[in-house]
Amino acid sequence: MSVDQYDEIGVAYEGFKSLPMIRYSELPSFLGMLDHVIGRSVLDLACGTGYYTRRIKALGAGRVVGADISAAMIDAARQYEAARPCGVRYAVADAAEPLVDEPPFDIVTAAYLLNYADTAAAMKRMCVGVRRNLVAGGEFLTLTQNPDYRFDGPGTRKYGFLHEHDGEADAGPRARITALLEPAITINAHFPRRAVYEEALRAAGFTDIGWEPVHVSAEGVLAFGEQYWADWRANPTLALLRCRAV
């Protein structure tokens, strides 16, 4: 993953959350995995500006730390915390390394992390880093690119994003993902193969690996109608993944 691409985006990353794909599918799907965080310690990796980190705290989690490799993203997250304190701490950190001066966590979350692995070895390093931040029996809950996404299938432009195939990497297809904001913002990511995810997680010390589909909220259906979401349901770019540390 290029740190520079996120250093350049900074606080503008929050704008992604207004787009239909995020607001009505990613957000409710990811938060739906976190219905059991009350009182538990949570590390939110690849936290960006802290959008989900703040919501995890609001759900009732205990100790909450957000970490991201981009200093600009963490600066933005700390600005949000300073303006409206909610008791979250932030750190600039590489997800492949254990967080310094923090005991292990009950839960590690990540909305987009493993999809930046361009090789199986990079994926394994990330998964090992996640495991080292967890207590035995702790959970890893992540939102990532759907390994079954078809670039030649129904697209996502009407949902606020453009996903373009950009060649092949060791772990799977590369993609240019453009958020159709004003101005548009493009990032580079990957769609790793399912086996790459699962083999890396098992090698890092995870079990009970399970995939779950994203869904569309009732608010999304009310806002746009059922037919609007047909292409997304047929070919979603996102998937949920959960597993447990041995």
Residue pairs with C-beta under 8 A, 6 or more apart in sequence:
1 69
1 116
1 189
2 188
3 69
3 70
5 187
5 188
6 13
6 48
6 68
6 69
6 70
6 72
6 73
6 187
7 70
7 71
7 72
7 73
8 72
9 72
9 73
9 185
9 187
10 49
10 72
10 73
10 75
10 76
11 49
11 76
11 79
12 181
12 185
13 48
13 49
13 51
13 73
13 76
13 185
14 49
14 51
14 76
15 179
15 181
15 185
16 22
16 179
16 181
16 185
17 23
17 27
17 51
19 159
19 160
19 161
19 179
19 180
19 181
20 158
20 159
20 160
20 220
20 223
20 224
21 156
21 159
21 160
21 161
21 232
21 237
21 238
22 160
23 220
24 216
24 217
24 219
24 220
24 223
24 224
25 159
25 214
25 215
25 216
25 217
25 220
25 232
25 236
25 238
26 111
26 143
26 214
26 238
27 217
28 215
28 217
29 143
29 214
29 215
29 238
29 240
30 52
30 111
30 143
30 240
31 52
31 55
31 59
32 215
33 109
33 141
33 212
33 240
33 242
34 56
34 59
34 107
34 109
34 141
35 59
37 56
37 59
37 60
37 61
37 107
38 59
38 60
38 61
39 60
39 61
39 62
40 61
40 62
40 106
40 107
41 61
41 62
41 63
41 64
41 103
41 105
41 106
41 107
42 56
42 61
42 62
42 63
42 64
42 65
42 105
42 106
42 107
42 108
42 109
43 64
43 65
43 66
43 67
43 99
43 102
43 105
43 107
43 108
43 109
43 133
44 50
44 52
44 53
44 56
44 64
44 65
44 66
44 67
44 108
44 109
44 110
45 67
45 68
45 95
45 108
45 109
45 110
45 113
45 130
45 133
46 67
46 68
46 69
46 95
46 110
46 111
46 112
46 113
46 116
47 53
47 66
47 67
47 68
47 73
47 74
47 77
47 90
48 68
48 70
48 73
48 76
48 77
48 111
49 73
49 76
49 77
49 80
50 66
50 76
50 77
50 80
50 81
50 88
50 90
52 109
52 111
53 64
53 66
53 77
53 88
53 90
54 80
54 81
54 86
54 88
56 64
56 109
57 64
57 86
57 87
57 88
58 86
61 107
63 105
64 87
64 88
64 89
65 88
65 89
65 90
65 91
65 99
65 102
65 105
66 74
66 77
66 88
66 89
66 90
66 91
67 74
67 90
67 91
67 92
67 93
67 95
67 99
68 74
68 77
68 90
68 92
68 93
69 92
69 93
69 94
69 95
70 92
71 92
74 90
74 91
74 92
77 88
77 90
78 90
81 88
81 90
91 99
91 100
91 102
93 99
93 100
94 129
95 110
95 113
95 126
95 129
95 130
96 125
96 126
96 128
96 129
97 129
97 132
98 129
98 132
98 133
99 133
102 133
104 132
104 133
104 134
104 135
104 138
105 133
105 134
105 135
105 138
106 134
106 135
106 138
106 139
107 134
107 138
107 139
107 140
107 141
108 130
108 133
108 134
108 138
108 139
108 140
108 141
109 140
109 141
109 142
110 130
110 140
110 141
110 142
110 143
110 144
111 142
111 143
112 143
112 144
112 145
112 189
113 126
113 142
113 144
114 123
114 126
114 127
114 142
114 144
114 192
114 197
114 200
114 241
115 144
115 145
115 189
115 190
115 191
115 192
116 122
116 189
116 190
117 123
117 126
117 171
117 190
117 192
117 196
117 200
118 169
118 170
118 171
118 174
118 190
119 169
119 170
119 171
120 170
120 171
120 196
120 199
120 200
122 171
123 171
123 192
123 196
123 197
123 200
124 199
124 200
124 203
124 204
126 200
127 200
127 201
127 203
127 204
127 206
128 203
128 204
128 205
130 140
130 204
131 140
131 204
131 205
131 206
131 245
134 140
134 245
135 245
136 245
136 246
137 244
137 245
138 244
138 245
139 242
139 243
139 244
139 245
140 201
140 206
140 242
140 243
140 244
140 245
141 240
141 241
141 242
142 240
142 241
142 242
143 214
143 238
143 239
143 240
143 241
144 197
144 238
144 239
144 240
144 241
145 175
145 189
145 190
145 191
145 192
145 237
145 238
145 239
146 191
146 236
146 237
146 238
146 239
147 172
147 191
147 192
147 193
147 194
147 197
147 239
148 194
148 239
149 163
149 191
149 235
149 236
149 237
150 235
151 163
151 164
151 165
151 173
151 175
153 234
153 235
154 230
154 231
154 232
154 234
154 235
155 162
155 163
155 231
155 235
156 162
156 163
156 231
156 232
156 237
157 180
158 228
158 231
159 232
160 179
160 180
161 177
161 178
161 179
161 180
161 237
162 176
162 177
162 178
162 180
163 175
163 176
163 177
163 237
164 175
164 176
164 177
164 178
165 173
165 174
165 175
166 173
166 174
166 175
166 176
166 188
167 173
167 174
168 174
169 190
171 190
171 192
171 193
171 196
172 190
172 191
172 192
172 193
172 196
173 190
173 191
174 188
174 189
174 190
174 191
175 188
175 189
175 190
175 191
176 186
176 187
176 188
177 186
177 187
177 188
177 189
178 184
178 185
178 186
179 185
179 186
179 187
194 211
197 209
197 241
198 209
201 209
201 243
202 209
205 245
205 246
206 243
206 244
206 245
206 246
207 243
207 244
207 246
208 242
208 243
208 244
209 241
209 242
209 243
210 241
210 242
210 243
211 239
211 240
211 241
212 239
212 240
212 241
212 242
213 236
213 239
213 240
214 236
214 238
214 239
214 240
216 229
216 232
216 233
220 229
221 229
